[in-house]
């Protein structure tokens, strides 16, 4: 693993892949979420002044991840909300409840990047690794 927690991008034909890692599965999920949001708007430009709640369920870690990321994307798409921090209130085997800390998109301050449509199951990996967890998720753009 690359340090304590983080995310990076991987090459995928016609789409974008995010790899994320963390000492716990919840932290790896949070990093995957930040990686997705960072494609759309630089999180360094986002003021973490208000939260949005996101809940998801899934029968496996993979299903939970895709469902949760797609709920996060829904908040961005419907409300134009950009995110600088993810905080899990509940993280269980089949259920996640998180706060997305950020603000409404401000075109004067936020440079919009890649439009992400959805997280997919294509080549999805959620696995325990030495020192924590690793995630690889392909995004439909």
C-alpha positions as a Markdown table, in Angstrom:
| # | Residue | x | y | z |
|---|---|---|---|---|
| 1 | Unk | 0.0 | 0.0 | 0.0 |
| 2 | Unk | 1.0 | 3.6 | -0.6 |
| 3 | Unk | 1.0 | 5.2 | 2.8 |
| 4 | Unk | -1.8 | 5.4 | 5.3 |
| 5 | Unk | -4.7 | 6.5 | 3.1 |
| 6 | Unk | -5.2 | 8.0 | -0.3 |
| 7 | Unk | -6.3 | 7.7 | -3.9 |
| 8 | Unk | -4.9 | 7.7 | -7.4 |
| 9 | Unk | -6.0 | 7.2 | -11.0 |
| 10 | Unk | -5.4 | 4.3 | -13.3 |
| 11 | Unk | -5.6 | 4.0 | -17.1 |
| 12 | Unk | -8.8 | 2.5 | -18.5 |
| 13 | Unk | -9.9 | 2.6 | -22.1 |
| 14 | Unk | -12.8 | 5.2 | -22.6 |
| 15 | Unk | -13.4 | 5.5 | -18.8 |
| 16 | Unk | -11.5 | 6.5 | -15.7 |
| 17 | Unk | -10.4 | 4.2 | -12.9 |
| 18 | Unk | -9.8 | 5.2 | -9.3 |
| 19 | Unk | -7.7 | 3.3 | -6.9 |
| 20 | Unk | -8.0 | 4.0 | -3.2 |
| 21 | Unk | -6.6 | 2.7 | 0.0 |
| 22 | Unk | -6.8 | 3.1 | 3.7 |
| 23 | Unk | -6.1 | 1.3 | 7.0 |
| 24 | Unk | -9.8 | 0.5 | 7.3 |
| 25 | Unk | -12.4 | -0.4 | 4.7 |
| 26 | Unk | -14.4 | 2.8 | 5.7 |
| 27 | Unk | -11.3 | 4.9 | 5.1 |
| 28 | Unk | -10.7 | 3.3 | 1.7 |
| 29 | Unk | -14.3 | 4.0 | 0.8 |
| 30 | Unk | -13.9 | 7.6 | 1.9 |
| 31 | Unk | -10.8 | 7.9 | -0.3 |
| 32 | Unk | -12.6 | 6.4 | -3.2 |
| 33 | Unk | -15.3 | 9.0 | -2.8 |
| 34 | Unk | -12.8 | 11.8 | -2.6 |
| 35 | Unk | -11.1 | 10.5 | -5.7 |
| 36 | Unk | -14.4 | 10.5 | -7.6 |
| 37 | Unk | -15.2 | 14.0 | -6.5 |
| 38 | Unk | -11.7 | 15.3 | -7.2 |
| 39 | Unk | -12.2 | 14.3 | -10.9 |
| 40 | Unk | -15.1 | 16.8 | -11.0 |
| 41 | Unk | -13.7 | 19.7 | -8.8 |
| 42 | Unk | -10.4 | 20.1 | -7.0 |
| 43 | Unk | -11.2 | 19.4 | -3.4 |
| 44 | Unk | -8.6 | 22.0 | -2.3 |
| 45 | Unk | -10.9 | 24.7 | -3.7 |
| 46 | Unk | -13.9 | 23.4 | -1.7 |
| 47 | Unk | -14.9 | 25.0 | 1.6 |
| 48 | Unk | -16.2 | 22.2 | 3.9 |
| 49 | Unk | -18.9 | 24.4 | 5.4 |
| 50 | Unk | -22.1 | 22.2 | 5.1 |
| 51 | Unk | -22.9 | 18.5 | 5.1 |
| 52 | Unk | -25.0 | 16.3 | 2.9 |
| 53 | Unk | -26.1 | 12.9 | 4.1 |
| 54 | Unk | -25.6 | 9.9 | 1.9 |
| 55 | Unk | -26.8 | 6.4 | 2.7 |
| 56 | Unk | -26.4 | 3.1 | 0.9 |
| 57 | Unk | -26.9 | -0.6 | 1.3 |
| 58 | Unk | -25.3 | -3.6 | -0.4 |
| 59 | Unk | -25.0 | -7.3 | 0.0 |
| 60 | Unk | -21.2 | -7.3 | -0.5 |
| 61 | Unk | -18.5 | -4.7 | -0.1 |
| 62 | Unk | -18.4 | -4.3 | -3.9 |
| 63 | Unk | -22.2 | -3.7 | -4.1 |
| 64 | Unk | -22.1 | -1.4 | -1.1 |
| 65 | Unk | -19.3 | 0.6 | -2.7 |
| 66 | Unk | -21.0 | 1.0 | -6.1 |
| 67 | Unk | -24.3 | 1.9 | -4.5 |
| 68 | Unk | -22.7 | 4.4 | -2.1 |
| 69 | Unk | -20.6 | 6.1 | -4.8 |
| 70 | Unk | -23.7 | 6.4 | -7.1 |
| 71 | Unk | -25.6 | 8.0 | -4.2 |
| 72 | Unk | -22.7 | 10.5 | -3.8 |
| 73 | Unk | -22.9 | 11.2 | -7.5 |
| 74 | Unk | -26.6 | 11.8 | -7.2 |
| 75 | Unk | -26.0 | 14.5 | -4.6 |
| 76 | Unk | -23.5 | 16.2 | -6.9 |
| 77 | Unk | -25.8 | 15.9 | -10.0 |
| 78 | Unk | -29.1 | 17.0 | -8.4 |
| 79 | Unk | -27.8 | 19.7 | -6.0 |
| 80 | Unk | -24.6 | 20.8 | -7.7 |
| 81 | Unk | -22.8 | 20.0 | -4.4 |
| 82 | Unk | -19.0 | 19.7 | -4.4 |
| 83 | Unk | -17.2 | 17.8 | -1.7 |
| 84 | Unk | -13.9 | 18.3 | 0.2 |
| 85 | Unk | -14.3 | 15.7 | 3.0 |
| 86 | Unk | -16.1 | 12.5 | 3.6 |
| 87 | Unk | -17.0 | 11.4 | 7.2 |
| 88 | Unk | -18.7 | 8.0 | 7.9 |
| 89 | Unk | -21.3 | 8.1 | 10.7 |
| 90 | Unk | -22.1 | 4.4 | 10.2 |
| 91 | Unk | -20.0 | 1.8 | 8.4 |
| 92 | Unk | -21.2 | -1.7 | 8.6 |
| 93 | Unk | -20.8 | -4.8 | 6.5 |
| 94 | Unk | -24.0 | -4.1 | 4.4 |
| 95 | Unk | -24.8 | -0.4 | 5.3 |
| 96 | Unk | -23.0 | 2.9 | 5.0 |
| 97 | Unk | -24.1 | 6.3 | 6.2 |
| 98 | Unk | -21.8 | 9.2 | 5.5 |
| 99 | Unk | -21.6 | 13.0 | 5.6 |
| 100 | Unk | -20.2 | 14.7 | 2.5 |
| 101 | Unk | -18.7 | 18.0 | 3.7 |
| 102 | Unk | -18.6 | 20.8 | 1.0 |
| 103 | Unk | -20.6 | 23.5 | -0.6 |
| 104 | Unk | -22.7 | 24.3 | -3.7 |
| 105 | Unk | -20.7 | 24.5 | -6.9 |
| 106 | Unk | -19.5 | 28.1 | -7.5 |
| 107 | Unk | -18.3 | 28.5 | -11.1 |
| 108 | Unk | -16.3 | 31.6 | -10.1 |
| 109 | Unk | -14.2 | 29.5 | -7.7 |
| 110 | Unk | -14.5 | 25.9 | -8.8 |
| 111 | Unk | -13.0 | 24.8 | -12.1 |
| 112 | Unk | -15.2 | 21.9 | -13.3 |
| 113 | Unk | -13.3 | 18.9 | -14.6 |
| 114 | Unk | -14.5 | 15.5 | -15.7 |
| 115 | Unk | -18.2 | 14.7 | -15.6 |
| 116 | Unk | -18.6 | 11.4 | -13.9 |
| 117 | Unk | -21.9 | 9.5 | -14.7 |
| 118 | Unk | -21.7 | 6.5 | -12.5 |
| 119 | Unk | -19.5 | 3.9 | -10.7 |
| 120 | Unk | -19.5 | 0.5 | -12.4 |
| 121 | Unk | -18.9 | -3.1 | -11.5 |
| 122 | Unk | -16.5 | -3.5 | -14.4 |
| 123 | Unk | -13.2 | -4.8 | -13.0 |
| 124 | Unk | -14.2 | -3.7 | -9.5 |
| 125 | Unk | -11.9 | -4.8 | -6.7 |
| 126 | Unk | -12.4 | -4.4 | -3.0 |
| 127 | Unk | -9.7 | -6.3 | -1.2 |
| 128 | Unk | -7.8 | -6.6 | 2.1 |
| 129 | Unk | -4.2 | -5.9 | 1.6 |
| 130 | Unk | -1.1 | -5.6 | 3.8 |
| 131 | Unk | -1.8 | -2.9 | 6.3 |
| 132 | Unk | -5.4 | -2.2 | 5.2 |
| 133 | Unk | -7.7 | -2.2 | 2.3 |
| 134 | Unk | -7.4 | -1.4 | -1.4 |
| 135 | Unk | -10.2 | -0.5 | -3.9 |
| 136 | Unk | -10.2 | -0.2 | -7.7 |
| 137 | Unk | -13.3 | 1.1 | -9.3 |
| 138 | Unk | -14.0 | 2.1 | -12.9 |
| 139 | Unk | -16.2 | 5.2 | -13.5 |
| 140 | Unk | -18.4 | 5.8 | -16.5 |
| 141 | Unk | -17.7 | 9.3 | -17.8 |
